[in-house]
Amino acid sequence: MTLEFRSQEVSQDMLARTRKVIAVHINYPSRAAQRGRTPGQPSYFLKPSSSLALGSSEAPGTVERPAGCELLGYEGEIALVIGKAARRVGLDDAWSHVEWVTASNDLGVYDLRYADKGSNVRSKGGDGFTPIGPALIPADAVDPAALRIRTWHNGDLVQDDTTEDLLFPFAQLVADLSQLLTLEEGDIILTGTPAGASVAKPGDVVEIEVTGGDFSSRRLVTKVTEGTTPFADFGARPKTDDTQREEAYGSREAAGLEASEPAAAGSVLTPELKAKLESVATATLSSQLRKRGLNNVSIDGLQATRPDRKVVGLARTLRYVPNREDLFKAYGGGFNAQKRAIDSVNEGEILVMEARGEKGTGTVGDILALRAQVRGAAAIITDGGVRDYSAVADLEMPTYFANPHPAVLGRRHIPWDTDITIACGGATVQPGDIIVADSDGILVIPPAIAEELVDDCIQQEKEETFIFQMVQEGNSVDGLYPMNKDWQARFQEWQSRQGAQSD
């Protein structure tokens, strides 16, 4: 290899020669589990070379949290430095194009994530947002599958992981990127962060070290300072919400937030309760809900791709608002609310979409429906249209919808918000509500009454089995349906005999 800056230390000259910095979104299984989504292929974003900062273990470097920002996220990462140009290289040859391995901190402000639709230009491209170093580890002297990355925040070890079971090994990243663009000498690839990344505040110190065999990058030390120059009023300004806080800190608990409604309600639908709900008809559930004064709990007017299936699960919600072209540009692209909802639905949950009964466009298509199925969703329910109907209908996961329609959602909808109270098919649905659906219809059950409700349903169906048998034997329905006192007494005797037989 012919790198002019072949030394064992990261130098300013080396950083000045770097033309591009490419970062991987998710690569460690621990991070994928934390984020609740596992990508099928690597995805990337670019950081400007001006974000690079020379690392030191002797005197800490500094990074400024921009004025007005709350969430400066740090992410310990292993950085690969390309030593010779790579264009359309194969997996077997890819690692030979890497000259050095070292530590890096993929810093970014979550307050500006909204501004660039996933490109991260402003959120992760700030000056000094990519400190790197201090020591270089020769790539040909280490096993890329046996490296260790550790991060300390104010002296506490917060990240500790290895490259043994990466989703996308380093050679794959090099080979994959080289298929469409030339990796040049000095280019840097940031290879993803494990779980444990969080938020640093002014005065905090973050340290990162990469080790492999007898080699170490030594600790890359960065101290956070407070910015004093406010953002101008002619561009994007910092803003954040609880969703960004949860993403930045890694969990709602770490961010000091209360548990979300779906998580809190999740404990309600136990396996025993789910089995009971599956055992009774929606018609019986509807009858018992009506007895409790709940007459407006059915999602109406939809058809099913799998009418033979019975589905029971907890609701997750997504709301579309009517399309307005300027707002669609801001909220409709990138990793929008629709994709966030699909990519966060969990095993056994049901994604319920509010589309205002608008039938003139699709609200979900084959790829996103497949993604929901892969994540274990029990069903998708939308009171709007479905695109790619044949492909969606072929999935094992049932989808309930108003009608097929070929148009994309941008024709009539903007994906707006998730896990809020919505309206679907004439019914109000809250995150954590229990949804029961079969060929008779779709019901929304408040979790607080579900146990009592289903027990009464089971008893009602026993009574109806007895009544059906009595009618079959030639008895009149007068006094039998509903049962008067005499028939109630006969039912109790019949039920006792049934119990004795089952014993």
C-alpha positions as CSV (number, residue, x, y, z in Angstrom):
1,M,0.0,0.0,0.0
2,T,1.2,3.5,-0.8
3,L,-0.4,5.8,1.7
4,E,1.9,8.8,2.3
5,F,0.6,9.1,5.8
6,R,1.6,5.6,6.8
7,S,2.3,6.1,10.5
8,Q,1.0,4.7,13.8
9,E,-0.8,7.9,14.7
10,V,-3.7,9.8,13.2
11,S,-2.3,13.0,11.8
12,Q,-3.8,16.3,10.7
13,D,-2.3,15.6,7.3
14,M,-4.1,12.3,7.1
15,L,-7.5,14.0,7.9
16,A,-6.8,16.7,5.3
17,R,-6.5,14.0,2.6
18,T,-9.9,12.4,3.5
19,R,-12.4,13.1,0.8
20,K,-15.4,11.3,2.3
21,V,-16.7,9.7,5.5
22,I,-19.3,7.0,5.1
23,A,-21.3,5.9,8.1
24,V,-23.4,2.7,8.6
25,H,-26.8,3.1,10.3
26,I,-27.2,-0.2,12.2
27,N,-24.7,-3.0,12.2
28,Y,-24.5,-4.5,15.8
29,P,-27.2,-7.0,16.9
30,S,-27.3,-5.3,20.3
31,R,-28.2,-1.9,18.6
32,A,-30.7,-3.6,16.3
33,A,-32.5,-5.1,19.4
34,Q,-32.4,-1.7,21.1
35,R,-33.9,0.1,18.1
36,G,-36.5,-2.6,17.5
37,R,-35.5,-3.2,13.9
38,T,-33.0,-5.4,12.1
39,P,-32.1,-4.3,8.5
40,G,-31.8,-6.8,5.8
41,Q,-29.0,-4.9,4.0
42,P,-26.6,-2.2,5.2
43,S,-27.6,1.4,4.7
44,Y,-25.4,4.4,4.9
45,F,-25.1,8.2,5.2
46,L,-22.3,10.6,4.4
47,K,-20.6,12.9,6.9
48,P,-18.5,15.8,5.5
49,S,-14.7,15.6,5.9
50,S,-14.9,18.9,7.7
51,S,-16.6,17.0,10.6
52,L,-13.3,15.2,11.3
53,A,-11.3,16.1,14.4
54,L,-7.9,14.8,15.4
55,G,-8.1,12.6,18.5
56,S,-5.8,12.6,21.5
57,S,-5.5,10.5,24.6
58,E,-3.3,13.0,26.4
59,A,-5.3,16.2,26.1
60,P,-9.0,15.8,25.4
61,G,-10.4,17.2,22.2
62,T,-13.6,19.3,22.4
63,V,-16.9,19.3,20.6
64,E,-19.5,22.0,20.9
65,R,-23.1,21.2,21.6
66,P,-24.8,23.9,19.4
67,A,-26.6,26.6,21.2
68,G,-30.3,25.8,21.7
69,C,-29.7,22.0,21.3
70,E,-30.6,19.5,24.0
71,L,-29.6,16.1,22.6
72,L,-26.0,15.7,21.6
73,G,-25.7,12.0,21.0
74,Y,-22.4,10.1,21.1
75,E,-21.7,6.7,19.4
76,G,-18.5,4.8,19.9
77,E,-17.5,3.3,16.5
78,I,-14.7,1.4,14.8
79,A,-13.4,3.4,11.9
80,L,-11.8,1.8,8.8
81,V,-9.3,3.9,6.7
82,I,-9.1,2.9,3.1
83,G,-5.5,2.3,1.9
84,K,-6.0,1.6,-1.8
85,A,-8.8,2.5,-4.2
86,A,-11.7,0.0,-4.3
87,R,-14.1,-0.3,-7.2
88,R,-16.3,-3.3,-7.6
89,V,-14.2,-5.5,-5.4
90,G,-15.4,-8.9,-4.1
91,L,-15.8,-10.1,-0.6
92,D,-12.5,-12.1,-0.6
93,D,-10.5,-9.1,-1.7
94,A,-12.3,-6.3,0.2
95,W,-10.4,-6.3,3.5
96,S,-7.0,-5.9,1.6
97,H,-8.2,-2.4,0.7
98,V,-8.4,-1.3,4.3
99,E,-5.1,0.1,5.7
100,W,-5.9,1.1,9.2
101,V,-8.4,0.6,12.0
102,T,-9.0,3.1,14.8
103,A,-11.6,4.6,17.1
104,S,-14.2,7.2,16.3
105,N,-17.1,9.0,17.9
106,D,-20.1,9.5,15.5
107,L,-21.5,12.5,17.2
108,G,-24.8,14.2,16.3
109,V,-27.6,16.4,17.5
110,Y,-31.0,14.8,17.5
111,D,-32.6,18.2,17.7
112,L,-31.9,18.6,13.9
113,R,-32.8,15.1,12.7
114,Y,-36.1,16.3,11.4
115,A,-34.5,18.8,9.0
116,D,-33.0,16.6,6.4
117,K,-35.2,13.6,5.9
118,G,-32.7,11.0,7.1
119,S,-29.6,12.3,5.3
120,N,-28.2,13.5,8.7
121,V,-26.4,16.5,7.0
122,R,-27.0,18.9,9.7
123,S,-27.6,16.6,12.6
124,K,-24.3,14.7,12.2
125,G,-22.3,16.9,9.9
126,G,-21.2,19.6,12.3
127,D,-17.6,20.7,12.7
128,G,-15.8,18.3,15.0
129,F,-18.7,15.8,15.0
130,T,-16.3,13.0,13.9
131,P,-13.3,12.8,16.2
132,I,-11.0,10.0,15.2
133,G,-7.9,8.3,16.6
134,P,-5.6,8.6,18.3
135,A,-3.5,5.6,17.3
136,L,-3.9,3.6,14.1
137,I,-4.1,-0.2,14.1
138,P,-2.7,-1.9,11.0
139,A,-5.6,-3.7,9.4
140,D,-3.4,-6.6,8.0
141,A,-2.3,-7.4,11.6
142,V,-5.8,-8.0,13.1
143,D,-8.8,-10.2,12.5
144,P,-11.7,-7.9,11.6
145,A,-14.1,-10.3,13.3
146,A,-12.2,-10.2,16.6
147,L,-12.1,-6.5,17.4
148,R,-13.5,-4.9,20.6
149,I,-15.1,-1.5,21.0
150,R,-15.6,0.2,24.4
151,T,-17.0,3.6,25.3
152,W,-16.8,5.4,28.7
153,H,-19.1,8.3,29.6
154,N,-17.7,10.3,32.5
155,G,-15.6,7.3,33.5
156,D,-18.5,4.8,33.4
157,L,-18.2,1.9,30.8
158,V,-21.4,2.3,28.7
159,Q,-20.6,0.3,25.5
160,D,-18.6,-2.9,25.3
161,D,-19.1,-5.1,22.3
162,T,-17.1,-7.1,19.7
163,T,-17.3,-7.6,15.9
164,E,-17.8,-11.3,16.1
165,D,-21.4,-11.4,15.1
166,L,-21.9,-8.2,13.2
167,L,-25.0,-8.0,10.9
168,F,-22.7,-6.9,8.1
169,P,-19.0,-7.9,8.4
170,F,-16.5,-5.2,7.5
171,A,-15.4,-6.8,4.3
172,Q,-19.1,-6.8,3.2
173,L,-19.3,-3.1,3.8
174,V,-16.2,-2.3,1.7
175,A,-17.4,-4.6,-1.1
176,D,-20.9,-3.3,-1.0
177,L,-20.0,0.3,-1.2
178,S,-17.5,-0.3,-3.9
179,Q,-20.2,-1.6,-6.3
180,L,-21.5,1.9,-7.0
181,L,-18.7,4.3,-5.9
182,T,-15.0,4.3,-5.7
183,L,-13.5,4.2,-2.3
184,E,-10.4,6.3,-2.4
185,E,-7.2,6.4,-0.3
186,G,-7.9,8.0,3.0
187,D,-11.7,7.5,2.8
188,I,-13.1,6.6,6.2
189,I,-16.0,4.1,6.9
190,L,-17.7,4.3,10.3
191,T,-19.0,0.8,10.9
192,G,-21.9,1.3,13.3
193,T,-22.3,1.5,17.1
194,P,-23.4,-1.1,19.6
195,A,-26.1,-0.6,22.2
196,G,-25.4,1.8,25.0
197,A,-24.9,5.0,22.9
198,S,-26.5,8.0,24.7
199,V,-26.4,11.7,25.3
200,A,-23.5,13.9,26.5
201,K,-24.0,17.3,28.1
202,P,-21.6,20.2,28.4
203,G,-18.8,19.3,30.8
204,D,-19.2,15.5,30.1
205,V,-16.2,13.5,28.8
206,V,-16.6,10.6,26.3
207,E,-13.7,8.1,25.8
208,I,-13.6,5.4,23.1
209,E,-11.1,2.6,22.5
210,V,-10.7,-0.1,19.9
211,T,-8.6,-3.1,20.6
212,G,-7.5,-6.2,18.5
213,G,-5.0,-8.7,19.6
214,D,-2.0,-6.8,21.1
215,F,-3.0,-3.6,19.3
216,S,-5.0,-0.6,20.7
217,S,-6.2,2.7,19.3
218,R,-5.7,4.1,22.8
219,R,-8.5,6.2,24.2
220,L,-10.1,8.8,22.0
221,V,-11.1,11.5,24.5
222,T,-13.7,14.2,23.8
223,K,-15.0,16.8,26.1
224,V,-18.4,18.5,25.4
225,T,-18.6,22.3,25.6
226,E,-21.7,24.6,25.3
227,G,-22.2,26.6,22.1
228,T,-23.0,30.3,22.5
229,T,-23.9,31.3,18.9
230,P,-27.6,30.9,18.2
231,F,-28.9,29.5,15.0
232,A,-30.0,32.1,12.4
233,D,-33.7,32.4,11.8
234,F,-33.6,31.7,8.0
235,G,-33.0,27.9,8.3
236,A,-33.9,24.9,10.4
237,R,-33.8,25.5,14.1
238,P,-33.4,23.0,16.9
239,K,-36.5,21.2,18.1
240,T,-37.1,17.9,19.8
241,D,-39.8,15.7,21.4
242,D,-40.1,12.6,23.5
243,T,-39.6,10.3,20.5
244,Q,-36.2,11.9,19.8
245,R,-35.3,11.8,23.5
246,E,-36.1,8.1,23.6
247,E,-34.0,7.5,20.4
248,A,-31.1,9.6,21.7
249,Y,-30.9,8.0,25.2
250,G,-31.7,4.5,24.0
251,S,-34.9,4.0,25.9
252,R,-37.8,5.9,27.5
253,E,-36.5,4.9,31.0
254,A,-33.0,6.3,30.3
255,A,-34.5,9.5,29.0
256,G,-36.6,9.9,32.2
257,L,-39.9,9.4,30.4
258,E,-42.9,7.3,31.5
259,A,-43.5,4.0,29.8
260,S,-45.3,4.3,26.5
261,E,-49.0,3.3,26.3
262,P,-48.3,0.1,24.2
263,A,-45.6,-1.0,26.6
264,A,-47.8,-0.4,29.7
265,A,-50.8,-2.2,28.2
266,G,-48.7,-5.1,26.9
267,S,-49.0,-7.0,30.2
268,V,-52.8,-7.0,29.9
269,L,-53.0,-9.5,27.1
270,T,-51.6,-12.6,28.8
271,P,-51.4,-15.9,26.9
272,E,-54.3,-17.1,28.9
273,L,-56.5,-14.1,28.1
274,K,-55.5,-14.3,24.5
275,A,-56.5,-17.9,24.3
276,K,-59.9,-17.1,25.9
277,L,-60.6,-14.3,23.4
278,E,-59.7,-16.6,20.5
279,S,-62.1,-19.2,21.8
280,V,-65.2,-17.0,21.6
281,A,-67.0,-15.5,18.6
282,T,-66.9,-11.8,17.9
283,A,-70.7,-11.9,17.9
284,T,-70.6,-13.0,21.5
285,L,-68.1,-10.3,22.4
286,S,-70.2,-7.7,20.7
287,S,-73.2,-8.8,22.7
288,Q,-71.4,-8.5,26.0
289,L,-69.9,-5.2,25.0
290,R,-73.4,-3.9,24.3
291,K,-74.6,-5.1,27.7
292,R,-71.9,-2.8,29.2
293,G,-73.1,0.2,27.1
294,L,-70.3,0.0,24.5
295,N,-72.1,0.2,21.2
296,N,-69.4,2.0,19.2
297,V,-66.5,-0.4,19.3
298,S,-66.7,-2.1,15.9
299,I,-64.4,-1.1,13.0
300,D,-66.8,-1.2,10.1
301,G,-66.8,-1.4,6.3
302,L,-63.6,-3.4,5.8
303,Q,-62.7,-6.7,4.0
304,A,-60.0,-9.1,4.9
305,T,-57.2,-10.8,2.9
306,R,-57.6,-13.8,5.2
307,P,-61.2,-14.0,6.3
308,D,-60.7,-17.5,7.6
309,R,-58.3,-16.3,10.3
310,K,-59.1,-15.1,13.8
311,V,-56.8,-12.4,15.1
312,V,-56.2,-11.1,18.6
313,G,-53.6,-8.6,19.5
314,L,-52.7,-5.2,21.0
315,A,-53.2,-2.1,18.9
316,R,-50.5,0.1,17.6
317,T,-51.7,3.2,15.8
318,L,-50.8,5.3,12.8
319,R,-52.6,8.5,11.6
320,Y,-52.7,9.9,8.1
321,V,-53.8,13.5,7.5
322,P,-55.1,14.9,4.2
323,N,-52.4,15.6,1.7
324,R,-51.0,19.2,1.5
325,E,-48.2,19.4,-0.9
326,D,-45.9,21.7,1.2
327,L,-46.4,19.5,4.3
328,F,-45.9,16.3,2.3
329,K,-42.4,17.5,1.3
330,A,-41.5,18.0,4.9
331,Y,-43.1,14.9,6.4
332,G,-43.9,12.5,3.7
333,G,-40.4,11.4,2.7
334,G,-37.6,9.5,4.3
335,F,-38.2,7.4,7.4
336,N,-41.6,8.9,7.9
337,A,-44.3,8.1,10.4
338,Q,-45.7,5.2,8.2
339,K,-42.3,3.6,8.0
340,R,-41.6,4.2,11.7
341,A,-44.8,2.5,12.6
342,I,-44.2,-0.5,10.4
343,D,-40.6,-0.8,11.6
344,S,-41.5,-0.7,15.3
345,V,-44.5,-3.0,15.4
346,N,-43.8,-6.0,17.6
347,E,-44.6,-9.6,17.8
348,G,-48.4,-10.2,18.1
349,E,-49.3,-6.5,17.7
350,I,-51.8,-5.1,15.3
351,L,-51.1,-1.9,13.4
352,V,-54.3,0.1,13.0
353,M,-54.3,3.0,10.5
354,E,-56.6,6.0,10.4
355,A,-57.1,6.9,6.8
356,R,-60.4,8.8,7.2
357,G,-62.2,6.2,5.1
358,E,-60.4,7.7,2.1
359,K,-60.5,5.0,-0.6
360,G,-58.8,6.9,-3.4
361,T,-55.2,5.8,-2.6
362,G,-53.2,3.1,-1.0
363,T,-52.1,3.2,2.6
364,V,-49.9,0.1,2.7
365,G,-48.3,-2.0,-0.1
366,D,-46.5,-5.3,-0.4
367,I,-43.1,-4.3,0.9
368,L,-44.2,-2.6,4.1
369,A,-46.8,-5.3,4.7
370,L,-44.1,-7.9,4.3
371,R,-41.9,-5.9,6.7
372,A,-44.7,-6.0,9.3
373,Q,-45.1,-9.7,8.9
374,V,-41.4,-10.3,9.3
375,R,-41.5,-8.3,12.5
376,G,-44.3,-10.6,13.8
377,A,-47.3,-8.3,13.4
378,A,-50.6,-10.2,13.9
379,A,-52.4,-8.0,11.3
380,I,-52.7,-4.6,9.6
381,I,-56.0,-2.8,9.7
382,T,-56.7,0.3,7.6
383,D,-59.9,2.1,6.7
384,G,-58.1,3.2,3.4
385,G,-56.9,1.4,0.3
386,V,-54.3,-1.3,-0.2
387,R,-51.7,-1.2,-3.0
388,D,-50.2,-4.4,-4.6
389,Y,-53.3,-6.2,-3.5
390,S,-52.4,-9.7,-4.9
391,A,-49.0,-9.7,-3.1
392,V,-50.5,-8.4,0.1
393,A,-53.3,-11.1,-0.1
394,D,-50.6,-13.8,-0.5
395,L,-49.0,-13.0,2.8
396,E,-49.8,-15.1,5.9
397,M,-50.5,-12.0,7.9
398,P,-54.1,-10.8,7.5
399,T,-54.7,-7.3,6.3
400,Y,-58.1,-5.6,6.7
401,F,-58.8,-2.8,4.3
402,A,-61.5,-0.7,2.5
403,N,-60.6,-1.5,-1.1
404,P,-57.6,-2.1,-3.4
405,H,-56.2,1.0,-5.1
406,P,-53.0,1.5,-7.2
407,A,-52.1,5.0,-6.1
408,V,-49.4,5.9,-3.6
409,L,-50.4,7.5,-0.3
410,G,-49.0,10.9,-1.4
411,R,-52.1,11.3,-3.6
412,R,-54.4,11.8,-0.7
413,H,-52.4,11.3,2.6
414,I,-49.5,12.5,4.7
415,P,-48.2,9.9,7.3
416,W,-48.4,12.1,10.4
417,D,-48.2,10.5,13.8
418,T,-47.9,7.1,15.6
419,D,-49.1,5.6,18.8
420,I,-51.9,8.2,19.5
421,T,-55.6,7.9,19.8
422,I,-57.1,7.5,16.3
423,A,-60.4,6.8,14.5
424,C,-60.6,3.8,12.1
425,G,-63.8,2.5,10.4
426,G,-66.0,4.6,12.7
427,A,-64.4,3.4,16.0
428,T,-61.9,5.1,18.3
429,V,-58.7,3.1,18.9
430,Q,-56.1,3.8,21.5
431,P,-52.6,2.3,21.6
432,G,-52.8,-0.8,23.8
433,D,-56.5,-1.5,23.1
434,I,-57.2,-5.2,22.4
435,I,-58.3,-5.9,18.8
436,V,-60.3,-9.0,18.0
437,A,-61.1,-9.7,14.3
438,D,-62.6,-12.6,12.4
439,S,-65.0,-13.2,9.5
440,D,-67.8,-11.5,11.5
441,G,-66.0,-8.2,12.0
442,I,-63.4,-6.3,14.0
443,L,-63.9,-5.2,17.6
444,V,-62.0,-2.8,19.9
445,I,-62.0,-4.0,23.5
446,P,-60.8,-1.7,26.4
447,P,-58.1,-3.6,28.2
448,A,-59.5,-2.9,31.7
449,I,-62.6,-4.9,31.1
450,A,-61.2,-7.7,28.9
451,E,-60.9,-10.4,31.5
452,E,-64.4,-10.0,32.9
453,L,-65.8,-9.6,29.4
454,V,-64.4,-12.8,28.0
455,D,-65.5,-14.9,31.1
456,D,-69.0,-13.7,30.6
457,C,-68.7,-14.6,26.9
458,I,-67.6,-18.1,27.7
459,Q,-70.6,-18.5,30.0
460,Q,-73.0,-17.0,27.3
461,E,-71.7,-19.5,24.7
462,K,-72.3,-22.4,27.1
463,E,-75.9,-21.1,27.5
464,E,-76.3,-20.8,23.7
465,T,-75.0,-24.3,23.2
466,F,-77.7,-25.6,25.6
467,I,-80.4,-23.5,23.9
468,F,-79.4,-24.7,20.5
469,Q,-79.5,-28.3,21.7
470,M,-83.0,-27.8,23.2
471,V,-84.3,-26.3,20.0
472,Q,-82.8,-29.1,18.0
473,E,-84.8,-31.5,20.3
474,G,-88.0,-29.8,19.3
475,N,-88.6,-27.2,22.1
476,S,-90.2,-23.9,21.4
477,V,-88.1,-20.8,21.8
478,D,-90.8,-19.2,24.0
479,G,-89.3,-18.9,27.4
480,L,-86.2,-20.7,26.2
481,Y,-84.5,-17.9,24.3
482,P,-83.9,-16.0,26.5
483,M,-84.2,-18.5,29.3
484,N,-86.9,-18.0,32.0
485,K,-86.4,-19.4,35.5
486,D,-87.5,-22.9,34.6
487,W,-85.1,-23.1,31.7
488,Q,-82.4,-21.6,33.8
489,A,-82.8,-24.4,36.3
490,R,-82.7,-27.0,33.6
491,F,-79.6,-25.3,32.2
492,Q,-77.9,-25.6,35.6
493,E,-78.6,-29.3,35.7
494,W,-77.4,-29.7,32.1
495,Q,-74.2,-27.8,32.9
496,S,-73.5,-30.0,36.0
497,R,-73.9,-33.1,33.9
498,Q,-71.5,-31.7,31.3
499,G,-69.0,-30.9,34.0
500,A,-69.3,-34.4,35.5
501,Q,-68.8,-36.0,32.0
502,S,-65.7,-33.9,31.4
503,D,-64.2,-35.0,34.8
